[in-house]
Protein backbone atom coordinates (compact mmCIF):
# COMPACT_ATOMS: atom_id res chain seq x y z
CA UNK A 1 0.00 0.00 0.00
CA UNK A 2 1.35 3.44 -0.92
CA UNK A 3 0.29 6.67 0.79
CA UNK A 4 1.85 10.11 1.14
CA UNK A 5 3.41 10.94 4.48
CA UNK A 6 1.01 13.89 4.72
CA UNK A 7 -1.99 11.54 4.32
CA UNK A 8 -0.59 9.21 6.97
CA UNK A 9 -0.19 12.12 9.43
CA UNK A 10 -3.71 13.35 8.60
CA UNK A 11 -5.11 9.96 9.59
CA UNK A 12 -3.12 10.07 12.84
CA UNK A 13 -4.43 13.55 13.67
CA UNK A 14 -8.04 12.41 13.09
CA UNK A 15 -7.74 9.65 15.70
CA UNK A 16 -9.89 10.17 18.77
CA UNK A 17 -8.22 10.69 22.14
CA UNK A 18 -6.70 7.37 23.17
CA UNK A 19 -6.71 6.12 19.58
CA UNK A 20 -3.06 5.08 19.56
CA UNK A 21 -3.59 3.08 22.75
CA UNK A 22 -6.76 1.47 21.35
CA UNK A 23 -4.95 0.43 18.16
CA UNK A 24 -2.03 -0.97 20.17
CA UNK A 25 -4.37 -2.99 22.39
CA UNK A 26 -6.47 -4.30 19.51
CA UNK A 27 -3.43 -5.43 17.53
CA UNK A 28 -1.34 -6.49 20.56
CA UNK A 29 1.41 -3.97 19.81
CA UNK A 30 3.43 -1.56 21.90
CA UNK A 31 1.97 1.98 21.82
CA UNK A 32 5.30 3.40 20.66
CA UNK A 33 5.30 1.01 17.71
CA UNK A 34 1.97 2.52 16.62
CA UNK A 35 3.37 6.04 17.08
CA UNK A 36 6.44 5.07 15.01
CA UNK A 37 4.11 3.83 12.27
CA UNK A 38 2.58 7.30 12.06
CA UNK A 39 5.94 9.05 11.83
CA UNK A 40 7.56 9.05 15.27
CA UNK A 41 11.15 7.82 15.40
CA UNK A 42 11.56 6.60 18.96
CA UNK A 43 12.77 3.11 18.18
CA UNK A 44 14.26 2.44 21.64
CA UNK A 45 10.76 2.02 23.07
CA UNK A 46 8.96 0.63 20.03
CA UNK A 47 9.63 -1.41 16.98
CA UNK A 48 10.11 -0.29 13.42
CA UNK A 49 6.96 -1.23 11.53
CA UNK A 50 7.21 -2.49 7.93
CA UNK A 51 7.23 0.80 6.05
CA UNK A 52 9.58 2.60 3.73
CA UNK A 53 9.56 6.36 3.06
CA UNK A 54 10.57 7.56 -0.40
CA UNK A 55 11.32 11.28 -0.89
CA UNK A 56 8.69 13.23 -2.79
CA UNK A 57 5.96 15.85 -2.49
CA UNK A 58 3.78 16.06 0.65
CA UNK A 59 6.50 14.61 2.86
CA UNK A 60 7.28 11.77 0.50
CA UNK A 61 5.63 8.48 -0.21
CA UNK A 62 5.26 5.74 2.36
CA UNK A 63 5.11 2.12 1.27
CA UNK A 64 3.33 0.17 3.99
CA UNK A 65 3.84 -3.58 3.98
CA UNK A 66 1.10 -4.43 6.49
CA UNK A 67 -1.91 -2.09 6.41
CA UNK A 68 -3.45 -3.47 9.65
CA UNK A 69 -2.64 -0.39 11.72
CA UNK A 70 -4.01 2.04 9.14
CA UNK A 71 -7.17 -0.05 8.67
CA UNK A 72 -7.73 -0.13 12.43
CA UNK A 73 -7.13 3.64 12.62
CA UNK A 74 -9.69 4.30 9.88
CA UNK A 75 -12.20 2.09 11.70
CA UNK A 76 -11.68 4.05 14.95
CA UNK A 77 -12.08 7.37 13.11
CA UNK A 78 -15.34 6.20 11.54
CA UNK A 79 -16.68 5.04 14.95
CA UNK A 80 -15.68 8.36 16.49
CA UNK A 81 -17.48 10.34 13.78
CA UNK A 82 -20.58 8.12 14.16
CA UNK A 83 -20.63 8.74 17.90
CA UNK A 84 -20.49 12.51 17.35
CA UNK A 85 -23.66 12.45 15.26
CA UNK A 86 -25.69 10.11 17.48
C-alpha positions in Angstrom: 0.0 0.0 0.0 1.3 3.4 -0.9 0.3 6.7 0.8 1.9 10.1 1.1 3.4 10.9 4.5 1.0 13.9 4.7 -2.0 11.5 4.3 -0.6 9.2 7.0 -0.2 12.1 9.4 -3.7 13.3 8.6 -5.1 10.0 9.6 -3.1 10.1 12.8 -4.4 13.5 13.7 -8.0 12.4 13.1 -7.7 9.6 15.7 -9.9 10.2 18.8 -8.2 10.7 22.1 -6.7 7.4 23.2 -6.7 6.1 19.6 -3.1 5.1 19.6 -3.6 3.1 22.8 -6.8 1.5 21.3 -4.9 0.4 18.2 -2.0 -1.0 20.2 -4.4 -3.0 22.4 -6.5 -4.3 19.5 -3.4 -5.4 17.5 -1.3 -6.5 20.6 1.4 -4.0 19.8 3.4 -1.6 21.9 2.0 2.0 21.8 5.3 3.4 20.7 5.3 1.0 17.7 2.0 2.5 16.6 3.4 6.0 17.1 6.4 5.1 15.0 4.1 3.8 12.3 2.6 7.3 12.1 5.9 9.1 11.8 7.6 9.1 15.3 11.1 7.8 15.4 11.6 6.6 19.0 12.8 3.1 18.2 14.3 2.4 21.6 10.8 2.0 23.1 9.0 0.6 20.0 9.6 -1.4 17.0 10.1 -0.3 13.4 7.0 -1.2 11.5 7.2 -2.5 7.9 7.2 0.8 6.0 9.6 2.6 3.7 9.6 6.4 3.1 10.6 7.6 -0.4 11.3 11.3 -0.9 8.7 13.2 -2.8 6.0 15.9 -2.5 3.8 16.1 0.6 6.5 14.6 2.9 7.3 11.8 0.5 5.6 8.5 -0.2 5.3 5.7 2.4 5.1 2.1 1.3 3.3 0.2 4.0 3.8 -3.6 4.0 1.1 -4.4 6.5 -1.9 -2.1 6.4 -3.5 -3.5 9.6 -2.6 -0.4 11.7 -4.0 2.0 9.1 -7.2 0.0 8.7 -7.7 -0.1 12.4 -7.1 3.6 12.6 -9.7 4.3 9.9 -12.2 2.1 11.7 -11.7 4.1 14.9 -12.1 7.4 13.1 -15.3 6.2 11.5 -16.7 5.0 14.9 -15.7 8.4 16.5 -17.5 10.3 13.8 -20.6 8.1 14.2 -20.6 8.7 17.9 -20.5 12.5 17.4 -23.7 12.5 15.3 -25.7 10.1 17.5 
